[in-house]
């Protein structure tokens, strides 16, 4: 593995609890349940606030901040990668089972837009490895992405290729009880009309849209129309950035999710790097709760 070689993984995770030190419980850190009346829950993507935390530390920070769901991004310090043995995967599953924090899923870099059939095939195979990993570790899905258009390749061809690839991995994931979550991502491919067209090809119901809170969401007729364009294919996860940074209309976005009675995870995929992650997570959770109340 990139950060934790297989032979070191169990040793690191087993001793880390003793070494993480005492993190003081803040006044409202014993928050429960982390769920609104509408069914939306607030969680964390390990990019960037959790990228340097091993798994015990990550679970501890999430629990103490009342952020009770996490999407593990690949190549981060938690060390959860396809190279894990069955024993190591069982250890990951047990750590989550013993914690109030839910393993929401996995954030992969698998992509299907490239103009090289061998690379597309390799990414499909990698996606299947991630799906098996989440099945074994107790997660519920894997995030994948289109990552742009290729020069000198008609957009329609790339859209079809992405859609057909999604059908294949969605079928495989369905058999394992794992959802495919397609992050709205990439130059050109993050435009919501393009996402809509991809999902005209990706007809398998286990292929779902992961809204990604991009500036391009506001293009054309604006957030409302772009949201409505793909809302019928939303899956169990949404990505946001810090709710009190920048000009993205998060109150309007949360209103849209409330109106459709969205029953999924709103996951913070942060861009900053605060020193006190627990306080920062509590702040973001509280802003989220006010927005949806």
BALOBA-1460 file (C-alpha; in Angstrom, 3 decimals):
// residues 293
<rec num="1" residu="x" x="0.000" y="0.000" z="0.000"/>
<rec num="2" residu="x" x="1.045" y="3.550" z="-0.583"/>
<rec num="3" residu="x" x="1.008" y="4.597" z="3.087"/>
<rec num="4" residu="x" x="0.854" y="1.376" z="5.120"/>
<rec num="5" residu="x" x="2.580" y="-1.755" z="3.789"/>
<rec num="6" residu="x" x="0.470" y="-4.846" z="4.345"/>
<rec num="7" residu="x" x="2.787" y="-6.313" z="6.950"/>
<rec num="8" residu="x" x="2.562" y="-3.137" z="9.050"/>
<rec num="9" residu="x" x="-1.159" y="-2.424" z="8.785"/>
<rec num="10" residu="x" x="-2.469" y="-4.493" z="11.707"/>
<rec num="11" residu="x" x="0.397" y="-3.510" z="13.946"/>
<rec num="12" residu="x" x="-0.182" y="0.184" z="13.316"/>
<rec num="13" residu="x" x="-3.929" y="0.033" z="13.749"/>
<rec num="14" residu="x" x="-3.743" y="-2.087" z="16.920"/>
<rec num="15" residu="x" x="-1.228" y="0.125" z="18.713"/>
<rec num="16" residu="x" x="-2.496" y="3.463" z="17.464"/>
<rec num="17" residu="x" x="-5.326" y="3.696" z="19.970"/>
<rec num="18" residu="x" x="-2.832" y="3.808" z="22.811"/>
<rec num="19" residu="x" x="-0.746" y="6.406" z="21.038"/>
<rec num="20" residu="x" x="-3.267" y="8.954" z="19.860"/>
<rec num="21" residu="x" x="-3.357" y="10.715" z="23.211"/>
<rec num="22" residu="x" x="-6.275" y="12.238" z="25.023"/>
<rec num="23" residu="x" x="-8.501" y="14.425" z="22.867"/>
<rec num="24" residu="x" x="-10.774" y="16.418" z="25.183"/>
<rec num="25" residu="x" x="-14.497" y="15.953" z="24.699"/>
<rec num="26" residu="x" x="-15.976" y="19.280" z="23.788"/>
<rec num="27" residu="x" x="-19.257" y="20.330" z="25.328"/>
<rec num="28" residu="x" x="-21.469" y="19.113" z="22.511"/>
<rec num="29" residu="x" x="-19.275" y="16.325" z="21.168"/>
<rec num="30" residu="x" x="-21.489" y="13.627" z="22.672"/>
<rec num="31" residu="x" x="-24.026" y="14.513" z="20.027"/>
<rec num="32" residu="x" x="-26.506" y="11.816" z="19.014"/>
<rec num="33" residu="x" x="-28.120" y="10.995" z="16.754"/>
<rec num="34" residu="x" x="-26.391" y="12.743" z="13.869"/>
<rec num="35" residu="x" x="-29.520" y="12.730" z="11.777"/>
<rec num="36" residu="x" x="-32.125" y="15.306" z="10.873"/>
<rec num="37" residu="x" x="-35.857" y="14.826" z="10.827"/>
<rec num="38" residu="x" x="-35.566" y="14.664" z="7.041"/>
<rec num="39" residu="x" x="-33.059" y="11.833" z="7.134"/>
<rec num="40" residu="x" x="-29.985" y="13.719" z="5.932"/>
<rec num="41" residu="x" x="-26.804" y="13.006" z="7.885"/>
<rec num="42" residu="x" x="-23.530" y="14.895" z="8.002"/>
<rec num="43" residu="x" x="-20.275" y="13.028" z="7.390"/>
<rec num="44" residu="x" x="-16.679" y="13.456" z="6.287"/>
<rec num="45" residu="x" x="-14.608" y="12.585" z="3.235"/>
<rec num="46" residu="x" x="-11.022" y="12.027" z="4.400"/>
<rec num="47" residu="x" x="-9.869" y="14.553" z="1.792"/>
<rec num="48" residu="x" x="-8.405" y="16.813" z="3.224"/>
<rec num="49" residu="x" x="-9.166" y="16.888" z="6.946"/>
<rec num="50" residu="x" x="-8.642" y="13.186" z="7.510"/>
<rec num="51" residu="x" x="-5.937" y="12.401" z="4.991"/>
<rec num="52" residu="x" x="-3.125" y="12.130" z="7.570"/>
<rec num="53" residu="x" x="-5.081" y="10.206" z="10.226"/>
<rec num="54" residu="x" x="-4.680" y="6.488" z="10.767"/>
<rec num="55" residu="x" x="-7.935" y="4.613" z="11.201"/>
<rec num="56" residu="x" x="-8.184" y="4.671" z="15.027"/>
<rec num="57" residu="x" x="-7.472" y="8.412" z="15.103"/>
<rec num="58" residu="x" x="-9.982" y="9.086" z="12.332"/>
<rec num="59" residu="x" x="-12.735" y="7.200" z="14.152"/>
<rec num="60" residu="x" x="-11.921" y="8.962" z="17.394"/>
<rec num="61" residu="x" x="-12.044" y="12.424" z="15.824"/>
<rec num="62" residu="x" x="-15.313" y="11.675" z="14.044"/>
<rec num="63" residu="x" x="-16.921" y="10.333" z="17.213"/>
<rec num="64" residu="x" x="-15.840" y="13.293" z="19.336"/>
<rec num="65" residu="x" x="-17.123" y="15.780" z="16.775"/>
<rec num="66" residu="x" x="-20.461" y="14.032" z="16.282"/>
<rec num="67" residu="x" x="-19.688" y="13.435" z="12.609"/>
<rec num="68" residu="x" x="-20.743" y="9.818" z="12.454"/>
<rec num="69" residu="x" x="-20.066" y="8.809" z="8.856"/>
<rec num="70" residu="x" x="-16.922" y="8.729" z="6.743"/>
<rec num="71" residu="x" x="-15.972" y="8.119" z="3.118"/>
<rec num="72" residu="x" x="-12.421" y="6.779" z="3.017"/>
<rec num="73" residu="x" x="-10.501" y="8.231" z="0.112"/>
<rec num="74" residu="x" x="-7.870" y="6.059" z="-1.500"/>
<rec num="75" residu="x" x="-4.163" y="6.617" z="-0.748"/>
<rec num="76" residu="x" x="-4.754" y="8.233" z="2.627"/>
<rec num="77" residu="x" x="-3.158" y="7.373" z="5.972"/>
<rec num="78" residu="x" x="-6.036" y="5.123" z="7.077"/>
<rec num="79" residu="x" x="-4.440" y="2.471" z="4.871"/>
<rec num="80" residu="x" x="-7.651" y="0.836" z="3.645"/>
<rec num="81" residu="x" x="-6.672" y="-0.386" z="0.183"/>
<rec num="82" residu="x" x="-7.381" y="-3.449" z="-2.001"/>
<rec num="83" residu="x" x="-4.070" y="-4.965" z="-0.902"/>
<rec num="84" residu="x" x="-5.490" y="-5.722" z="2.547"/>
<rec num="85" residu="x" x="-5.765" y="-9.396" z="3.411"/>
<rec num="86" residu="x" x="-9.025" y="-10.998" z="4.571"/>
<rec num="87" residu="x" x="-7.831" y="-10.718" z="8.162"/>
<rec num="88" residu="x" x="-7.014" y="-7.025" z="7.773"/>
<rec num="89" residu="x" x="-10.369" y="-6.351" z="6.134"/>
<rec num="90" residu="x" x="-12.091" y="-8.083" z="9.032"/>
<rec num="91" residu="x" x="-10.158" y="-5.820" z="11.411"/>
<rec num="92" residu="x" x="-11.402" y="-2.726" z="9.564"/>
<rec num="93" residu="x" x="-14.974" y="-4.030" z="9.701"/>
<rec num="94" residu="x" x="-14.655" y="-4.689" z="13.436"/>
<rec num="95" residu="x" x="-13.260" y="-1.225" z="14.140"/>
<rec num="96" residu="x" x="-16.294" y="0.355" z="12.501"/>
<rec num="97" residu="x" x="-18.680" y="-2.099" z="14.148"/>
<rec num="98" residu="x" x="-17.244" y="-1.161" z="17.552"/>
<rec num="99" residu="x" x="-17.589" y="2.561" z="16.771"/>
<rec num="100" residu="x" x="-20.659" y="4.797" z="16.313"/>
<rec num="101" residu="x" x="-19.054" y="5.970" z="13.072"/>
<rec num="102" residu="x" x="-20.426" y="4.409" z="9.885"/>
<rec num="103" residu="x" x="-18.230" y="3.419" z="6.956"/>
<rec num="104" residu="x" x="-20.238" y="5.222" z="4.290"/>
<rec num="105" residu="x" x="-18.028" y="4.022" z="1.454"/>
<rec num="106" residu="x" x="-14.878" y="4.565" z="-0.547"/>
<rec num="107" residu="x" x="-13.605" y="7.458" z="-2.615"/>
<rec num="108" residu="x" x="-11.715" y="6.011" z="-5.569"/>
<rec num="109" residu="x" x="-10.003" y="7.646" z="-8.533"/>
<rec num="110" residu="x" x="-11.453" y="5.147" z="-11.003"/>
<rec num="111" residu="x" x="-12.391" y="6.880" z="-14.254"/>
<rec num="112" residu="x" x="-13.746" y="5.757" z="-17.618"/>
<rec num="113" residu="x" x="-13.263" y="8.635" z="-20.034"/>
<rec num="114" residu="x" x="-9.829" y="7.898" z="-21.499"/>
<rec num="115" residu="x" x="-9.252" y="7.167" z="-25.186"/>
<rec num="116" residu="x" x="-7.431" y="3.926" z="-24.506"/>
<rec num="117" residu="x" x="-9.486" y="0.728" z="-24.182"/>
<rec num="118" residu="x" x="-6.806" y="-0.914" z="-22.050"/>
<rec num="119" residu="x" x="-6.917" y="1.924" z="-19.521"/>
<rec num="120" residu="x" x="-10.710" y="1.864" z="-19.402"/>
<rec num="121" residu="x" x="-10.648" y="-1.894" z="-18.855"/>
<rec num="122" residu="x" x="-8.052" y="-1.488" z="-16.087"/>
<rec num="123" residu="x" x="-10.181" y="1.148" z="-14.345"/>
<rec num="124" residu="x" x="-13.235" y="-1.093" z="-14.497"/>
<rec num="125" residu="x" x="-11.202" y="-3.918" z="-12.967"/>
<rec num="126" residu="x" x="-9.907" y="-1.562" z="-10.265"/>
<rec num="127" residu="x" x="-13.453" y="-0.438" z="-9.480"/>
<rec num="128" residu="x" x="-14.448" y="-4.057" z="-8.943"/>
<rec num="129" residu="x" x="-11.540" y="-4.457" z="-6.508"/>
<rec num="130" residu="x" x="-12.768" y="-1.424" z="-4.554"/>
<rec num="131" residu="x" x="-16.306" y="-2.794" z="-4.509"/>
<rec num="132" residu="x" x="-15.061" y="-6.075" z="-3.090"/>
<rec num="133" residu="x" x="-12.999" y="-4.156" z="-0.533"/>
<rec num="134" residu="x" x="-16.032" y="-2.221" z="0.690"/>
<rec num="135" residu="x" x="-18.130" y="-5.380" z="0.779"/>
<rec num="136" residu="x" x="-15.540" y="-6.995" z="3.042"/>
<rec num="137" residu="x" x="-15.003" y="-3.920" z="5.224"/>
<rec num="138" residu="x" x="-18.677" y="-3.122" z="5.750"/>
<rec num="139" residu="x" x="-19.131" y="-0.111" z="3.486"/>
<rec num="140" residu="x" x="-22.054" y="0.488" z="1.159"/>
<rec num="141" residu="x" x="-20.586" y="1.911" z="-2.043"/>
<rec num="142" residu="x" x="-17.717" y="3.297" z="-4.104"/>
<rec num="143" residu="x" x="-17.273" y="6.745" z="-5.600"/>
<rec num="144" residu="x" x="-16.010" y="6.848" z="-9.194"/>
<rec num="145" residu="x" x="-15.785" y="9.716" z="-11.667"/>
<rec num="146" residu="x" x="-15.619" y="10.891" z="-15.191"/>
<rec num="147" residu="x" x="-12.590" y="13.135" z="-15.308"/>
<rec num="148" residu="x" x="-12.984" y="15.197" z="-18.459"/>
<rec num="149" residu="x" x="-13.188" y="14.918" z="-22.212"/>
<rec num="150" residu="x" x="-10.357" y="13.818" z="-24.502"/>
<rec num="151" residu="x" x="-9.094" y="16.048" z="-27.281"/>
<rec num="152" residu="x" x="-10.101" y="14.972" z="-30.794"/>
<rec num="153" residu="x" x="-12.666" y="12.468" z="-29.483"/>
<rec num="154" residu="x" x="-16.339" y="13.338" z="-30.037"/>
<rec num="155" residu="x" x="-18.073" y="14.106" z="-26.763"/>
<rec num="156" residu="x" x="-20.895" y="11.727" z="-27.623"/>
<rec num="157" residu="x" x="-18.441" y="8.834" z="-27.894"/>
<rec num="158" residu="x" x="-16.906" y="9.589" z="-24.500"/>
<rec num="159" residu="x" x="-20.324" y="9.975" z="-22.889"/>
<rec num="160" residu="x" x="-21.399" y="6.599" z="-24.242"/>
<rec num="161" residu="x" x="-18.151" y="4.957" z="-23.117"/>
<rec num="162" residu="x" x="-18.544" y="6.317" z="-19.586"/>
<rec num="163" residu="x" x="-22.173" y="5.264" z="-19.431"/>
<rec num="164" residu="x" x="-21.506" y="1.717" z="-20.617"/>
<rec num="165" residu="x" x="-18.619" y="1.360" z="-18.164"/>
<rec num="166" residu="x" x="-20.902" y="2.491" z="-15.357"/>
<rec num="167" residu="x" x="-23.460" y="-0.134" z="-16.305"/>
<rec num="168" residu="x" x="-20.814" y="-2.847" z="-15.975"/>
<rec num="169" residu="x" x="-19.514" y="-1.782" z="-12.564"/>
<rec num="170" residu="x" x="-23.039" y="-1.031" z="-11.312"/>
<rec num="171" residu="x" x="-24.124" y="-4.574" z="-12.125"/>
<rec num="172" residu="x" x="-21.074" y="-5.995" z="-10.345"/>
<rec num="173" residu="x" x="-21.655" y="-3.733" z="-7.352"/>
<rec num="174" residu="x" x="-25.306" y="-4.682" z="-7.103"/>
<rec num="175" residu="x" x="-24.331" y="-8.310" z="-6.624"/>
<rec num="176" residu="x" x="-22.193" y="-7.263" z="-3.641"/>
<rec num="177" residu="x" x="-24.722" y="-4.829" z="-2.196"/>
<rec num="178" residu="x" x="-22.499" y="-1.877" z="-3.126"/>
<rec num="179" residu="x" x="-23.695" y="1.331" z="-4.772"/>
<rec num="180" residu="x" x="-21.812" y="3.083" z="-7.586"/>
<rec num="181" residu="x" x="-21.597" y="6.815" z="-6.822"/>
<rec num="182" residu="x" x="-20.574" y="8.910" z="-9.814"/>
<rec num="183" residu="x" x="-19.003" y="12.137" z="-8.625"/>
<rec num="184" residu="x" x="-19.938" y="15.136" z="-10.759"/>
<rec num="185" residu="x" x="-16.341" y="15.820" z="-11.727"/>
<rec num="186" residu="x" x="-13.952" y="16.798" z="-14.507"/>
<rec num="187" residu="x" x="-13.576" y="19.553" z="-17.062"/>
<rec num="188" residu="x" x="-16.674" y="19.403" z="-19.211"/>
<rec num="189" residu="x" x="-17.975" y="16.234" z="-17.582"/>
<rec num="190" residu="x" x="-18.974" y="18.176" z="-14.463"/>
<rec num="191" residu="x" x="-21.552" y="20.125" z="-16.455"/>
<rec num="192" residu="x" x="-24.970" y="18.898" z="-15.364"/>
<rec num="193" residu="x" x="-26.367" y="18.481" z="-18.908"/>
<rec num="194" residu="x" x="-23.406" y="16.168" z="-19.582"/>
<rec num="195" residu="x" x="-24.080" y="14.211" z="-16.391"/>
<rec num="196" residu="x" x="-27.718" y="13.886" z="-17.454"/>
<rec num="197" residu="x" x="-26.615" y="12.511" z="-20.828"/>
<rec num="198" residu="x" x="-24.189" y="10.046" z="-19.222"/>
<rec num="199" residu="x" x="-27.057" y="8.670" z="-17.176"/>
<rec num="200" residu="x" x="-29.212" y="8.281" z="-20.253"/>
<rec num="201" residu="x" x="-26.665" y="5.598" z="-21.172"/>
<rec num="202" residu="x" x="-25.946" y="4.428" z="-17.621"/>
<rec num="203" residu="x" x="-29.413" y="2.992" z="-17.123"/>
<rec num="204" residu="x" x="-28.536" y="0.454" z="-14.436"/>
<rec num="205" residu="x" x="-30.337" y="1.678" z="-11.283"/>
<rec num="206" residu="x" x="-27.291" y="0.950" z="-9.134"/>
<rec num="207" residu="x" x="-25.361" y="3.702" z="-10.970"/>
<rec num="208" residu="x" x="-26.105" y="6.918" z="-9.077"/>
<rec num="209" residu="x" x="-25.129" y="10.592" z="-9.081"/>
<rec num="210" residu="x" x="-22.974" y="12.050" z="-6.311"/>
<rec num="211" residu="x" x="-23.616" y="15.819" z="-6.360"/>
<rec num="212" residu="x" x="-20.260" y="17.578" z="-5.914"/>
<rec num="213" residu="x" x="-21.062" y="21.267" z="-5.221"/>
<rec num="214" residu="x" x="-19.052" y="22.682" z="-8.137"/>
<rec num="215" residu="x" x="-19.209" y="26.293" z="-9.324"/>
<rec num="216" residu="x" x="-20.417" y="24.993" z="-12.697"/>
<rec num="217" residu="x" x="-23.641" y="23.951" z="-10.935"/>
<rec num="218" residu="x" x="-24.695" y="27.589" z="-11.181"/>
<rec num="219" residu="x" x="-24.230" y="27.866" z="-14.959"/>
<rec num="220" residu="x" x="-27.072" y="28.077" z="-17.443"/>
<rec num="221" residu="x" x="-30.443" y="28.502" z="-15.754"/>
<rec num="222" residu="x" x="-28.841" y="28.110" z="-12.336"/>
<rec num="223" residu="x" x="-28.715" y="25.720" z="-9.410"/>
<rec num="224" residu="x" x="-32.393" y="24.806" z="-9.306"/>
<rec num="225" residu="x" x="-32.701" y="23.685" z="-12.910"/>
<rec num="226" residu="x" x="-29.355" y="21.871" z="-12.880"/>
<rec num="227" residu="x" x="-30.302" y="20.090" z="-9.659"/>
<rec num="228" residu="x" x="-33.642" y="18.983" z="-11.049"/>
<rec num="229" residu="x" x="-31.886" y="17.685" z="-14.161"/>
<rec num="230" residu="x" x="-30.241" y="14.822" z="-12.243"/>
<rec num="231" residu="x" x="-32.049" y="14.523" z="-8.905"/>
<rec num="232" residu="x" x="-33.919" y="11.377" z="-9.935"/>
<rec num="233" residu="x" x="-30.571" y="9.538" z="-10.069"/>
<rec num="234" residu="x" x="-29.102" y="10.702" z="-6.757"/>
<rec num="235" residu="x" x="-27.443" y="8.031" z="-4.669"/>
<rec num="236" residu="x" x="-26.603" y="7.901" z="-0.984"/>
<rec num="237" residu="x" x="-23.838" y="10.527" z="-0.949"/>
<rec num="238" residu="x" x="-23.396" y="14.233" z="-1.671"/>
<rec num="239" residu="x" x="-20.115" y="16.141" z="-1.518"/>
<rec num="240" residu="x" x="-19.879" y="19.680" z="-0.180"/>
<rec num="241" residu="x" x="-17.050" y="22.020" z="0.746"/>
<rec num="242" residu="x" x="-16.879" y="24.140" z="3.923"/>
<rec num="243" residu="x" x="-20.348" y="25.609" z="4.357"/>
<rec num="244" residu="x" x="-19.086" y="28.995" z="5.531"/>
<rec num="245" residu="x" x="-16.369" y="29.523" z="2.920"/>
<rec num="246" residu="x" x="-16.870" y="30.957" z="-0.566"/>
<rec num="247" residu="x" x="-20.023" y="31.964" z="-2.405"/>
<rec num="248" residu="x" x="-21.655" y="28.634" z="-3.210"/>
<rec num="249" residu="x" x="-25.391" y="28.863" z="-2.304"/>
<rec num="250" residu="x" x="-25.464" y="26.053" z="0.247"/>
<rec num="251" residu="x" x="-28.686" y="27.229" z="1.938"/>
<rec num="252" residu="x" x="-30.455" y="26.937" z="-1.421"/>
<rec num="253" residu="x" x="-28.877" y="23.532" z="-2.030"/>
<rec num="254" residu="x" x="-29.961" y="22.194" z="1.367"/>
<rec num="255" residu="x" x="-33.459" y="23.545" z="0.773"/>
<rec num="256" residu="x" x="-33.580" y="21.540" z="-2.477"/>
<rec num="257" residu="x" x="-32.511" y="18.376" z="-0.667"/>
<rec num="258" residu="x" x="-35.051" y="18.996" z="2.085"/>
<rec num="259" residu="x" x="-37.811" y="19.493" z="-0.462"/>
<rec num="260" residu="x" x="-37.128" y="16.113" z="-2.049"/>
<rec num="261" residu="x" x="-36.819" y="14.451" z="1.378"/>
<rec num="262" residu="x" x="-33.284" y="13.301" z="0.608"/>
<rec num="263" residu="x" x="-32.248" y="10.327" z="2.748"/>
<rec num="264" residu="x" x="-28.492" y="10.286" z="2.299"/>
<rec num="265" residu="x" x="-25.141" y="11.497" z="3.562"/>
<rec num="266" residu="x" x="-23.936" y="15.082" z="3.112"/>
<rec num="267" residu="x" x="-20.165" y="14.582" z="3.161"/>
<rec num="268" residu="x" x="-17.644" y="17.339" z="3.794"/>
<rec num="269" residu="x" x="-14.803" y="17.226" z="1.264"/>
<rec num="270" residu="x" x="-12.791" y="20.076" z="2.737"/>
<rec num="271" residu="x" x="-10.338" y="22.437" z="1.043"/>
<rec num="272" residu="x" x="-8.741" y="24.027" z="4.119"/>
<rec num="273" residu="x" x="-6.467" y="22.590" z="6.818"/>
<rec num="274" residu="x" x="-7.449" y="23.775" z="10.313"/>
<rec num="275" residu="x" x="-5.199" y="22.753" z="13.183"/>
<rec num="276" residu="x" x="-8.066" y="21.636" z="15.438"/>
<rec num="277" residu="x" x="-10.047" y="19.182" z="13.329"/>
<rec num="278" residu="x" x="-12.546" y="18.349" z="16.075"/>
<rec num="279" residu="x" x="-13.575" y="21.966" z="16.599"/>
<rec num="280" residu="x" x="-13.682" y="22.550" z="12.851"/>
<rec num="281" residu="x" x="-15.898" y="19.509" z="12.292"/>
<rec num="282" residu="x" x="-18.249" y="20.534" z="15.086"/>
<rec num="283" residu="x" x="-18.531" y="23.986" z="13.526"/>
<rec num="284" residu="x" x="-19.382" y="22.557" z="10.102"/>
<rec num="285" residu="x" x="-21.876" y="20.080" z="11.556"/>
<rec num="286" residu="x" x="-23.653" y="22.828" z="13.473"/>
<rec num="287" residu="x" x="-23.873" y="25.034" z="10.378"/>
<rec num="288" residu="x" x="-25.319" y="22.096" z="8.466"/>
<rec num="289" residu="x" x="-27.893" y="21.453" z="11.175"/>
<rec num="290" residu="x" x="-29.004" y="25.082" z="11.156"/>
<rec num="291" residu="x" x="-29.346" y="25.032" z="7.385"/>
<rec num="292" residu="x" x="-31.636" y="22.008" z="7.331"/>
<rec num="293" residu="x" x="-33.643" y="22.823" z="10.446"/>
